[in-house]
Amino acid sequence: ILEGKGGFDDYVEENKYWIGNYALFHTLRDHFKAKAWWQWPDEYKNRNPQVLEKFTSEYKKEITFYQWLQWMYFQRWQKVRQSARQRGKRIIGDLPIYPAANSSEVWALRDLFDTEKSAGVRPDWNCKEGHSFGSHPYRWRDNYEKVLEFWFERIRYSAKFFDGARIDHLPGFIGEWLIEKGKKAADGAFYPANEDERVSLGRKILTSLAKAALEEGIVLIGEDLGECTSEVRKMLDELSEQLPNLFLYNVVGWREKGMANKLHTLVVEAIHDTPSTFITRWPELSYSDKEQVKGFLSDYGYAIQQGEDPESIAVKVIAAMKKCQNLFYSLTLQTVEHWVDDSRINIPGTVGPHNWTWRMPVTIESLIERENLNSAR
């Protein structure tokens, strides 16, 4: 820890708005045997200043360790980013819309979150019963400026790691689906209740976030999947055309083929909530989705033949993705490496060992070694 201590002290000072609470939270979590913060004794759960000051003094070494881990990761990542740039690569990171309920953010900044409710999504074609994230929604009504500043800080810190950030569940900024404690997701309701108010609030928030990101030199890629009303969709499409660094998603088959003509769009063939390759997606697509795909391919000179196998169709889809006007296209690692079978990441609306447990069947080191061999040829 002492090695390069000046850099460590500077890092802690620059990040004091979050790292103190973060390190204290994890030290307390260790102290209370990994219990959630709402299960801690009241004086710790409710952040009694005198009690926390005494704990901080007694466990300074443990707290410093958690700060040091963040500093070490930051340093290592800067080398990764520098190496990527030397190779002409850019890195896209990820910003979940909500921190976990059991997180340092919610514990320390409770005035920003409504801990009596859960955020989620209403029932739609992707999840007929709706879905509760288990995360607490923001208090936009009570603390708009503070919540916005919280997001500005997240964007500023992300800019130290990435050249762009995918923002998870973009529609959540255009009205949150709020679920009362103990209720089902389908029983939730939008806030604000009025759609015009939701569109107005969403435009205001997203414009502010995009401006903050632009000042940091990064792009935002908004994951705008799921059902949206025509007014919300219109607003998002307009913003992506007006703001130079706001991009939307175009999942082949899920958006009208005209999306392929929009520059500020990331076109993808599969995502974490679908089968992981277009080869495995194609058989599951609805008739209307398949018609969307056919229209998309037709615009770029491709046609699907009667009885054509999914692998051949996927080849055409990827070729069309590379030709369309969307500035970015993305292929899953499973597609690139042809890991087709048993490689799905998540099935929305379900819980179990089948979700978020897929792992690459090879090591990162072996992929690096292969790249180095290819570069040497």
C-alpha positions, 0 to 999 in steps of 0.5 A, a space after each residue: 500500500 505504501 508504494 506509490 502512496 502519493 498517487 493513492 492519496 490523490 486518487 482518494 481525494 479526487 474520489 472522496 464523493 463516493 470512495 469513503 462511503 464505499 469502503 466504509 460500507 464494505 468494511 461494515 458488511 464484512 464486520 456484520 458477516 455479509 448481512 444486508 445493510 437494513 439488517 445491521 444494528 440501527 446505529 449503523 443502518 441509519 448512519 449515526 455519525 458518532 458510531 460511524 466515526 468511532 468505527 472508522 477510527 478502529 477499522 482504518 486499515 480495513 477501510 483503506 484496503 477497500 480504497 486501495 483495491 479501487 485505486 489498484 484497479 483504476 491504475 491497471 485499467 488505465 494501462 488496458 485503455 492505453 493499450 487499446 488506444 494504441 491498437 486503434 480500439 475504443 472501449 464501451 462500458 456499462 452503466 446500470 440505471 439503478 445501483 443494487 438495493 444492498 449497495 453503498 449508494 443506497 445506504 449512504 444516499 437514502 434521500 435519493 432513493 425511494 426505499 419503500 418501492 421497487 423499480 421495474 417494467 410493466 408487463 409486455 411481450 418480453 415478460 407478460 407478468 412484468 418484472 421487478 428489478 429489486 432496485 429502488 427508484 430515484 426520488 426525482 420529484 423530491 430531489 431532482 437536482 441531487 439525483 441529476 448530480 449523482 448521475 453526473 458523477 457516475 458519467 464523469 467517473 465512467 469517462 476515466 475508464 471508457 470512451 462510451 457507456 451503455 445506459 441500461 434501461 433508458 426508458 426508465 428515465 422517461 417514467 419509472 415503473 414503481 412497484 409497492 413493497 409486497 406487490 407484484 410487478 403487474 400491479 405497479 404504476 408509472 411515475 409521472 402518471 401523465 404521459 406528457 409529463 413523463 416525456 417532458 421529464 425524460 427529455 430534460 433528464 436525457 438532454 442533461 446527461 448527454 451534455 455532461 457526457 459530451 463535456 467528458 468526451 464520451 458517447 452514451 448508448 441508450 438501451 431502449 428496448 421493450 415496449 414504448 408508446 409512440 410518443 416516447 419512441 418519437 421523443 427518443 428518436 428525435 433526441 438521438 438525432 438532435 444530440 451528437 453523442 446519444 445513440 439508441 439500440 436497433 436490434 435486428 427484427 425488433 425495430 422498423 427497418 427504417 432504423 437502419 438509416 439512422 446514424 446515431 444507432 447501434 445495430 445488434 444481432 442479439 443481446 443478453 435477454 435473447 438467444 445469444 446469436 442470430 442463429 439461435 434467435 431466428 427460430 424464436 422470432 415471431 412472424 412479424 419480426 421475421 418480416 422485419 428482418 426480411 425487409 431489412 435484408 432486402 434493402 441491402 440486396 439480400 433475400 431469404 430463400 424458402 427453407 434456408 437454414 438459420 446459420 446462412 440467414 445469420 451470415 446475411 444479417 451480419 453482412 447487412 448490419 455492416 452495410 447499413 448507415 448505423 454508425 456502430 454495429 455489435 456482435 456477441 462474443 458467442 457469434 464471433 467465436 461461434 459458441 452457438 449451443 448452451 450460450 444464452 445469458 439470461 431469460 427475462 422474468 425467470 430466476 434460477 441457475 440458468 441466468 447469468 452463469 454462462 462462462 466462456 469455454 476458453 480462457 482470456 489468456 488463450 484468446 490473447 495468445 491467439 491474437 498475438 499469433 495472428 498479429 505476428 503472421 
